[in-house]
Amino acid sequence: MEARDNPKNQGIQVISRAATILRLLGEETDGMSLRQIAAKVELPRSTVQRIVAALAVEGFIATSQRDGGIQLGPVIQSLARASTIDVKDWLRPTLRNISEQTGETVDLAKLEGHRMRFIDQIVGTHRLRTVSSIGEEFPLTTTANGKAVLAMLGTLHSEKLIENEIRSRNVSKAKHKNLLAEIDDIRQGALAQDEDEHTDGISALGFAVQNEKGDVYAISTPVPSNRYARVKGLLKKTLLEQRQTFMENEANRQAG
């Protein structure tokens, strides 16, 4: 019997394919058709249909009532919320302080593998604001939260993650060099920034923190770019102050 015919190996393969589909849907938050999923994961549509049907039964995916697109379901979102309860208790005061002082939306994301996963948010008070979905994934090299986390990691680890991500985007050597210099500046104390890099019309500043387990999180303030230049000074001042306050509180907590 060949290895691929072993029931155990087949089970592992199904789980791997299901995980690939879930990750894809985490990135494509607007929803996707079966044809689009099959093309992205390079599997027959019939195979994707069987996996999607099984995931739907368990609540891991759902069909959008708006356009029929397939997207992450309530169970995945519930699991994401459950895994961040302690983190919210730890970091939410900082998020709340930033939002109250700036009126802007404040995001919390966690490094998971080679992506940032959005896990919490305090929505700003402005009528024009940015809002993301819990569980949504973001790249590392074009976002404020991603760059902040890269600067928190060791040099070898961060450069490996950078290389893996920019290889798929055909980034020029000059842009690669500029990115490494930017990460180094963040390591020296600068805030991470994204000025229309990840999404046209949205800019952000942010910083990263690490818990005692070694998990790395990023706090960032996404702002519509047409307001960003006007509020950047306030955002920078507030984020730097809140980062310093957080670090002092952590030092006191660990000392006590």
Sequence and secondary structure as in RCSB ss.txt:
>XXXX:A:sequence
MEARDNPKNQGIQVISRAATILRLLGEETDGMSLRQIAAKVELPRSTVQRIVAALAVEGFIATSQRDGGIQLGPV
IQSLARASTIDVKDWLRPTLRNISEQTGETVDLAKLEGHRMRFIDQIVGTHRLRTVSSIGEEFPLTTTANGKAVL
AMLGTLHSEKLIENEIRSRNVSKAKHKNLLAEIDDIRQGALAQDEDEHTDGISALGFAVQNEKGDVYAISTPVPS
NRYARVKGLLKKTLLEQRQTFMENEANRQAG
>XXXX:A:secstr
  GGGSHHHHHHHHHHHHHHHHHHHHH TT B HHHHHHHHT  HHHHHHHHHHHHHTTSEEE TTT  EEE HH
HHHHHHHTTHHHHHHHHHHHHHHHHHH S EEEEEEETTEEEEEEEE  SSSS     TT EE STTSHHHHHHH
HHS HHHHHHHHHHHHHTTT  HHHHHHHHHHHHHHHTT  EEEESSSSTTEEEEEEEEE TT  EEEEEEEEEH
HHHHHHHHHHHHHHHHHHHHHHHHHHHHHH 
